[in-house]
């Protein structure tokens, strides 16, 4: 099965949260309302340093994905 790069996540226990799941390395879940990221990978120190630079880009991509999906629902 081929997964899309991003998925929307919803949970009624977290009614104000907007979750986007990144399915490629490094896998993570982000709550776009708080920009909190939960990494789903075990990362060593060297990977964490590298990912810090990429995190801003990944957040922007996740936000753009969410905006695109919401716009499609509104159409």
Secondary structure in CASP SS format (residue, H / E / C, confidence):
PFRMAT SS
TARGET T0000
AUTHOR 0000-0000-0000
METHOD secondary structure of the structure
MODEL  1
X C 1.00
X C 1.00
X C 1.00
X C 1.00
X C 1.00
X E 1.00
X E 1.00
X E 1.00
X E 1.00
X C 1.00
X C 1.00
X H 1.00
X H 1.00
X H 1.00
X C 1.00
X C 1.00
X C 1.00
X C 1.00
X E 1.00
X E 1.00
X E 1.00
X E 1.00
X C 1.00
X C 1.00
X C 1.00
X C 1.00
X C 1.00
X E 1.00
X E 1.00
X E 1.00
X E 1.00
X C 1.00
X C 1.00
X C 1.00
X C 1.00
X E 1.00
X E 1.00
X E 1.00
X E 1.00
X C 1.00
X C 1.00
X C 1.00
X C 1.00
X C 1.00
X H 1.00
X H 1.00
X H 1.00
X H 1.00
X H 1.00
X H 1.00
X H 1.00
X H 1.00
X H 1.00
X H 1.00
X H 1.00
X H 1.00
X H 1.00
X H 1.00
X H 1.00
X H 1.00
X H 1.00
X H 1.00
X H 1.00
X H 1.00
X H 1.00
X H 1.00
X H 1.00
X H 1.00
X H 1.00
X H 1.00
X H 1.00
X H 1.00
X H 1.00
X H 1.00
X C 1.00
END
